[in-house]
């Protein structure tokens, strides 16, 4: 991760998506993580990623 961040610098997002069982379960169910388990760490991580992307666009 450090090497990737060093090489790509600002192209790497600060938000990290943690390994989360709910993410795999949502995929198996054909649902988004926001529909399947909106309070899970996976949903929170992806929400933070969206916020980071939007802040970089502004």
DAWO-V10347 format. One record per pair of residues at least 24 apart in sequence whose C-alpha atoms are under 6 Angstrom apart, sorted by sequence separation. I is the first residue (numbers start at 1). J is the second residue. If there is no record, write none. Layout:
{{I/J} {I/J}}
This chain:
{{17/45} {15/49}}
